[in-house]
């Protein structure tokens, strides 16, 4: 359940960034915001992994596959969104 909430949070963050980029600069800003999401989300996914290891008592080996999923699902959506925006505009 926690993993689903974190992934959903990543998707919400992506939506907020893309909407802010669109409002601020237009579609080019939305595409740029999707790109900026990737390093921000990597930091967030690694922070979530750190919490799992340091506070929840999991090992790095246990948390690493979950961290990969937590990062990749929203990251792949961001790449698809960016490509879709760039293809249209």
RAVEN-V215075 format. One record per helix or strand. SS is the DSSP state (2 for helix, 1 for strand). FROM is the first residue (numbers start at 1). TO is the last residue. If there is no record, write none. Layout:
SS|FROM|TO, SS|FROM|TO
This chain:
2|2|25, 2|27|54, 2|60|88
